């Protein structure tokens, strides 16, 4: 017969209590449903999350208010912060300040076998991987066209882009569409995700997404 020590039983009870507290406060509380959470409830929720061991992402660096005051501003900031000469350091704190901690960046493309593939990065992972791609060549990405749908605090932006190795290049080496999901929390705009695909032969960008 398996024997569970008193310490094990206490740990089990603590976890069960934390789960019940989390359920009561987060799921079943009318006050929360009505967005009337006070400081005591917020502290209790945080305690329940910590007791459950739910991972929490580090808060992003503080953003320049001018970068996040509007959809126009945050879109311009994203394109600006990733652009620069070969080997030039980007301001990755500025980059991270534009995204919610859980944000995802998802490049996608069709493989030679016809299957559509994708990768998923966090904003932090992208900031750690991108410098190796920017080391040998300049990279300047600009917005060519934009279609925006907005409701309440959410927005979707279909942003057609052009990529060049130098801002003086007559033609881009690549075009594509960045699909942005944005959120306004009442005080600023955030990037929730960017999902993109480059233009390829047989999959040209439709006229409705180019000027």
Helices and strands as residue ranges (DSSP letters): H 6-22, I 23-27, H 30-33, H 39-52, H 65-68, H 71-82, H 92-97, E 99-110, E 116-118, E 121-122, H 123-134, E 140-151, E 154-164, E 174-184, E 189-198, G 207-209
